[in-house]
Amino acid sequence: MTEAILLVGGKGTRLRPLTVNTPKPMVHAAGVPFLTHQLARARAAGVEHIVLATSYLAEVFEPHFGDGSALGLHLEYVTEEEPLGTGGAIRNVASRLHSGPDDPVLIFNGDILTGLDIRALVATHESSGADVSLHLTRVEDPRAFGLVPTDPTGRVTAFLEKPQTPEEIVTDQINAGAYVFRRSVIDTIPAGRPVSVERETFPDLLAAGAHLQGMVDSTYWLDLGTPQAFVRGSADLVQGRAPSPAVPGRCGDRLVLPTATVAPDAKLTGGTVVGEGATIEAGARVSGSTILTGATIEAGAVITDSLIGAGARVGARTTVTGAVIGDGAHVGADNELRDGVRVWCDAILPNRSLRFSSDQ
């Protein structure tokens, strides 16, 4: 296998209002744009040619990644004129593939951070003779996902909508967002209209008697569709829980990029990333957080599991927990922000203006 399709866009809109200067696919996770991790893992698995199927913020990818040669890849870009869904996006880039009809093509989702053994998925596909092979993962609570039961040989038997009752939870296996398609199967997807692989392509193939094979790989898996998940994923990359050959440095409790300034008595833990040009002042404590380019954390501030946008400033002794501070925002001293609060880009919160803790 030497070819792949990377589906990018869509769910990144949930970060857009808070990081307008650094759209989500280009927000740095563990020191590099998130898609760099995806591309580097595919290259390490033997992929040489990747077509990026883009829609949301498509214009940001090619100027950064270019032809892919810096990553040892040949990259091409195809932009949807109108949203086509997962299946429609795959069909839309078919003409850019070089594979023969029976060759395997890797397809993976740009919003998923995973430790999937890509070579093992391809090997499963080839040894089973499947038309499509799916990476499946197990989750403790599958109610928020579509279920994918398989028989004892791993062959997919059904695609079930999100279960509503305990009786409907017949498996804990879900679609993990990475597939290997036989090249000829891609051409059977309807062209020029929205198509969902989950709700249309896969059920239709199954009904037609096609062989869909599941491979359960319960290594690291995280959907990065929310800011909290994105911050967690970045921290996991830094700490080595999520494998990636693109992390610029050794795995550990922190990653401080060149030109960042960290006071000697500041404490950085939990996979914290400090971006270029950012400043962490004396006595500040930052845990499990991403501090983007040019941001400032003033003396004595405490930042936990949060995303601090490019050029933002968090005032002295302010506590930020599980929050997103937008690009260019200024949170004054002695504030307390918690529990998923969002501060819009360029907003200004005066000193001692907000407190979220209880009086109890």
C-alpha positions as CSV (number, residue, x, y, z in Angstrom):
1,M,0.0,0.0,0.0
2,T,1.5,3.4,-1.0
3,E,-1.6,5.6,-1.3
4,A,-4.0,7.3,1.1
5,I,-6.8,9.8,1.3
6,L,-6.9,12.2,4.3
7,L,-10.3,13.7,5.1
8,V,-9.9,17.1,6.7
9,G,-12.3,19.8,7.7
10,G,-15.8,19.6,9.1
11,K,-15.7,19.4,12.9
12,G,-12.9,21.9,13.2
13,T,-15.5,24.6,13.2
14,R,-16.0,24.2,17.0
15,L,-12.6,25.9,17.5
16,R,-12.9,28.6,14.8
17,P,-14.5,31.4,16.8
18,L,-11.8,31.1,19.5
19,T,-8.7,30.7,17.4
20,V,-9.3,32.8,14.4
21,N,-5.6,33.4,13.7
22,T,-4.8,29.6,13.9
23,P,-7.6,27.5,12.4
24,K,-8.0,24.1,14.1
25,P,-6.2,21.9,11.5
26,M,-3.2,24.3,11.9
27,V,-3.3,24.7,15.6
28,H,-0.1,23.3,17.0
29,A,-0.5,20.0,18.8
30,A,2.7,19.0,20.6
31,G,4.6,21.7,18.7
32,V,3.6,21.1,15.1
33,P,0.3,21.5,13.2
34,F,-1.9,18.6,14.1
35,L,-2.1,17.2,10.6
36,T,1.7,16.8,10.7
37,H,1.3,13.9,13.1
38,Q,-1.3,12.2,10.8
39,L,0.9,12.6,7.8
40,A,4.1,11.4,9.5
41,R,2.4,8.3,10.9
42,A,1.1,7.4,7.4
43,R,4.6,7.9,5.9
44,A,6.1,5.7,8.6
45,A,3.6,3.0,7.6
46,G,4.8,3.1,4.0
47,V,2.4,5.5,2.4
48,E,4.0,7.7,-0.2
49,H,1.1,9.5,-2.0
50,I,-1.7,11.3,0.0
51,V,-4.6,13.2,-1.4
52,L,-6.0,15.7,1.1
53,A,-9.8,16.0,0.6
54,T,-10.5,19.4,2.0
55,S,-13.5,21.6,2.6
56,Y,-13.4,23.8,5.7
57,L,-10.4,26.2,5.7
58,A,-9.0,24.4,2.7
59,E,-6.8,27.3,1.8
60,V,-4.5,26.9,4.9
61,F,-3.1,23.4,4.0
62,E,-1.2,23.8,0.7
63,P,0.8,26.9,1.7
64,H,2.1,25.1,4.8
65,F,2.6,21.5,3.6
66,G,3.3,22.2,-0.1
67,D,4.1,19.2,-2.1
68,G,4.8,17.1,1.0
69,S,8.5,16.6,0.2
70,A,9.6,17.9,3.6
71,L,7.8,14.9,5.1
72,G,8.9,12.4,2.4
73,L,5.5,12.4,0.8
74,H,3.8,13.4,-2.4
75,L,0.7,15.5,-1.5
76,E,-2.2,16.6,-3.6
77,Y,-5.2,18.7,-2.7
78,V,-8.8,18.5,-3.8
79,T,-11.3,21.1,-2.5
80,E,-15.0,20.5,-2.4
81,E,-17.2,23.2,-3.9
82,E,-20.0,22.0,-1.6
83,P,-19.9,19.7,1.5
84,L,-20.0,16.1,0.2
85,G,-19.9,14.1,3.4
86,T,-17.3,11.4,4.1
87,G,-18.2,9.1,1.2
88,G,-18.7,12.0,-1.2
89,A,-15.3,13.4,-0.3
90,I,-13.6,10.0,-0.9
91,R,-15.3,9.7,-4.4
92,N,-14.5,13.3,-5.2
93,V,-10.7,12.6,-5.1
94,A,-10.8,9.2,-6.9
95,S,-9.3,10.6,-10.1
96,R,-6.1,11.6,-8.3
97,L,-5.4,8.0,-7.2
98,H,-2.8,6.0,-9.0
99,S,-3.6,2.5,-7.6
100,G,-4.9,-0.4,-9.6
101,P,-8.5,-1.8,-9.1
102,D,-7.5,-4.4,-6.5
103,D,-4.9,-2.3,-4.7
104,P,-5.6,-1.1,-1.1
105,V,-6.1,2.6,-0.4
106,L,-5.8,3.9,3.2
107,I,-8.5,6.4,4.2
108,F,-8.3,8.2,7.5
109,N,-10.0,11.1,9.3
110,G,-8.2,14.3,10.1
111,D,-10.0,14.8,13.4
112,I,-8.8,11.5,15.0
113,L,-5.7,11.0,17.0
114,T,-4.8,7.3,17.1
115,G,-2.1,4.8,17.8
116,L,-3.5,2.5,15.2
117,D,-1.1,0.0,13.7
118,I,-1.7,1.0,10.0
119,R,0.4,-1.9,8.6
120,A,-1.7,-4.4,10.7
121,L,-4.9,-2.9,9.2
122,V,-3.6,-3.3,5.7
123,A,-2.4,-6.8,6.4
124,T,-5.8,-7.7,7.8
125,H,-7.4,-6.3,4.6
126,E,-5.2,-8.3,2.3
127,S,-5.3,-11.6,4.2
128,S,-9.1,-11.5,4.5
129,G,-9.7,-10.6,0.9
130,A,-12.1,-7.8,2.1
131,D,-13.6,-5.1,-0.1
132,V,-13.3,-2.7,2.8
133,S,-11.6,-3.1,6.2
134,L,-12.4,-0.9,9.1
135,H,-10.4,0.0,12.2
136,L,-12.7,-0.6,15.2
137,T,-12.1,0.4,18.8
138,R,-13.9,-0.5,22.0
139,V,-15.4,2.2,24.3
140,E,-16.8,1.9,27.8
141,D,-20.0,3.8,26.9
142,P,-21.0,3.3,23.2
143,R,-24.3,5.2,23.4
144,A,-22.8,8.2,21.6
145,F,-21.6,6.1,18.7
146,G,-22.8,3.9,15.9
147,L,-22.1,0.2,16.7
148,V,-20.2,-2.2,14.4
149,P,-20.8,-5.9,15.5
150,T,-18.6,-8.6,13.9
151,D,-18.7,-12.4,13.7
152,P,-16.0,-14.6,15.3
153,T,-13.8,-14.1,12.2
154,G,-14.0,-10.3,12.3
155,R,-16.4,-9.9,9.4
156,V,-18.8,-7.0,9.9
157,T,-22.4,-8.1,10.3
158,A,-24.2,-4.8,10.7
159,F,-24.0,-1.1,11.2
160,L,-26.3,0.1,14.0
161,E,-27.3,3.6,14.8
162,K,-26.6,5.1,18.2
163,P,-28.3,2.7,20.8
164,Q,-31.2,4.2,22.8
165,T,-31.8,1.3,25.2
166,P,-29.5,-1.2,27.0
167,E,-31.0,-4.0,24.8
168,E,-29.7,-2.2,21.7
169,I,-26.1,-2.2,23.0
170,V,-25.1,-5.5,21.3
171,T,-21.3,-4.6,21.2
172,D,-18.8,-2.1,22.5
173,Q,-17.1,-1.9,19.1
174,I,-17.4,1.4,17.2
175,N,-16.1,2.8,13.9
176,A,-12.8,4.5,14.7
177,G,-12.5,6.5,11.5
178,A,-9.7,4.7,9.5
179,Y,-10.4,2.3,6.6
180,V,-8.7,0.4,3.8
181,F,-10.7,0.3,0.6
182,R,-10.2,-1.9,-2.4
183,R,-9.5,0.8,-5.1
184,S,-12.4,-0.4,-7.3
185,V,-14.9,0.0,-4.4
186,I,-14.3,3.8,-4.3
187,D,-15.6,4.1,-7.9
188,T,-19.0,2.6,-6.8
189,I,-19.7,5.6,-4.5
190,P,-22.1,8.0,-6.1
191,A,-20.4,11.1,-7.5
192,G,-21.4,14.7,-7.2
193,R,-23.7,14.5,-4.2
194,P,-23.3,14.2,-0.4
195,V,-22.7,10.6,0.8
196,S,-22.0,9.3,4.3
197,V,-19.9,6.2,4.5
198,E,-21.3,5.4,7.9
199,R,-25.0,5.7,6.9
200,E,-25.0,4.9,3.2
201,T,-21.8,3.4,1.7
202,F,-21.1,0.8,4.3
203,P,-24.7,-0.4,4.9
204,D,-25.3,-0.5,1.1
205,L,-22.1,-2.6,0.6
206,L,-23.1,-5.0,3.3
207,A,-26.6,-5.4,1.9
208,A,-25.1,-6.1,-1.5
209,G,-23.0,-8.9,-0.1
210,A,-19.7,-7.2,0.0
211,H,-17.0,-8.3,2.4
212,L,-16.4,-5.7,5.1
213,Q,-13.8,-6.7,7.7
214,G,-13.3,-5.2,11.1
215,M,-10.0,-5.1,12.9
216,V,-10.3,-4.2,16.6
217,D,-7.2,-2.2,17.7
218,S,-7.8,-0.8,21.2
219,T,-4.6,1.3,21.3
220,Y,-4.8,5.0,21.9
221,W,-7.8,6.7,20.2
222,L,-9.3,10.2,20.6
223,D,-11.8,12.2,18.6
224,L,-10.4,15.8,18.6
225,G,-13.7,17.5,17.7
226,T,-13.8,19.7,20.9
227,P,-11.2,22.1,22.4
228,Q,-10.9,20.0,25.6
229,A,-10.1,16.9,23.5
230,F,-7.6,18.8,21.4
231,V,-5.7,20.0,24.5
232,R,-5.8,16.5,25.9
233,G,-4.5,15.0,22.7
234,S,-1.6,17.5,22.5
235,A,-0.6,16.6,26.1
236,D,-0.8,12.9,25.3
237,L,1.5,13.4,22.4
238,V,4.0,15.2,24.5
239,Q,3.9,12.5,27.2
240,G,4.2,9.7,24.6
241,R,0.7,8.2,25.3
242,A,-0.2,8.9,21.7
243,P,2.6,7.8,19.4
244,S,3.9,10.2,16.7
245,P,7.2,10.5,14.9
246,A,6.6,14.2,14.4
247,V,6.9,15.4,18.1
248,P,9.8,17.8,18.0
249,G,11.7,16.5,21.1
250,R,11.7,13.9,23.7
251,C,8.5,12.8,25.4
252,G,8.0,14.1,28.9
253,D,6.0,16.4,31.1
254,R,6.6,19.5,29.0
255,L,7.6,20.7,25.5
256,V,9.0,24.2,25.3
257,L,9.6,25.5,21.8
258,P,12.4,27.7,20.7
259,T,12.1,31.4,21.6
260,A,9.7,30.7,24.4
261,T,10.7,32.1,27.8
262,V,10.0,30.2,31.0
263,A,10.9,31.6,34.4
264,P,13.2,29.3,36.4
265,D,10.6,28.8,39.2
266,A,7.6,28.3,36.9
267,K,6.3,24.7,36.9
268,L,5.2,23.0,33.7
269,T,3.7,19.5,34.0
270,G,1.2,17.1,32.4
271,G,2.4,17.3,28.8
272,T,2.1,21.1,28.7
273,V,3.2,22.8,25.4
274,V,4.6,26.3,25.4
275,G,4.6,27.8,21.9
276,E,7.3,29.9,20.2
277,G,7.5,33.4,21.6
278,A,5.3,32.6,24.6
279,T,6.2,33.7,28.1
280,I,5.6,31.9,31.4
281,E,6.4,34.3,34.3
282,A,7.7,33.6,37.8
283,G,5.7,31.3,40.0
284,A,3.2,30.3,37.3
285,R,1.9,26.7,37.2
286,V,0.8,25.2,34.0
287,S,-0.5,21.6,33.7
288,G,-1.8,19.6,30.7
289,S,-2.3,22.8,28.7
290,T,-1.4,24.3,25.3
291,I,0.0,27.8,25.3
292,L,0.0,29.1,21.7
293,T,2.5,31.4,20.0
294,G,3.2,34.7,21.7
295,A,0.9,34.1,24.7
296,T,1.8,35.3,28.2
297,I,1.1,33.7,31.5
298,E,1.8,36.2,34.2
299,A,3.3,35.6,37.6
300,G,1.5,33.2,39.9
301,A,-1.2,32.3,37.4
302,V,-2.4,28.7,37.4
303,I,-3.5,27.1,34.1
304,T,-4.9,23.5,34.0
305,D,-6.2,21.5,31.0
306,S,-6.7,24.7,29.0
307,L,-6.0,26.2,25.6
308,I,-4.5,29.7,25.6
309,G,-4.7,31.3,22.2
310,A,-2.0,33.0,20.2
311,G,-1.0,36.4,21.7
312,A,-3.4,36.0,24.6
313,R,-2.5,37.2,28.1
314,V,-3.5,35.6,31.4
315,G,-3.1,38.0,34.4
316,A,-1.2,37.4,37.6
317,R,-2.7,34.9,40.1
318,T,-5.6,34.1,37.7
319,T,-6.8,30.5,37.7
320,V,-7.9,29.0,34.4
321,T,-9.2,25.4,34.4
322,G,-10.7,23.5,31.5
323,A,-11.1,26.7,29.5
324,V,-10.3,28.2,26.1
325,I,-8.9,31.7,25.9
326,G,-9.2,33.0,22.4
327,D,-6.4,34.6,20.4
328,G,-5.5,38.1,21.6
329,A,-7.8,38.0,24.6
330,H,-6.6,39.6,27.9
331,V,-7.8,38.1,31.1
332,G,-6.8,40.4,34.0
333,A,-5.3,39.5,37.3
334,D,-7.1,37.6,40.1
335,N,-9.8,36.1,38.0
336,E,-11.0,32.5,38.2
337,L,-12.3,30.8,35.0
338,R,-13.4,27.2,35.1
339,D,-15.5,24.3,33.7
340,G,-15.5,24.9,30.0
341,V,-15.7,28.7,29.9
342,R,-14.8,30.3,26.5
343,V,-13.3,33.8,26.2
344,W,-13.7,35.2,22.8
345,C,-10.8,36.4,20.7
346,D,-9.5,39.9,21.6
347,A,-11.9,40.1,24.6
348,I,-10.7,42.0,27.7
349,L,-11.7,40.9,31.2
350,P,-10.6,43.4,33.9
351,N,-8.8,42.5,37.0
352,R,-11.0,40.7,39.6
353,S,-14.0,40.6,37.4
354,L,-15.0,36.9,37.4
355,R,-15.0,34.1,40.0
356,F,-16.4,30.6,39.5
357,S,-15.8,28.9,42.8
358,S,-18.5,28.3,45.3
359,D,-18.8,30.1,48.6
360,Q,-19.2,26.8,50.4
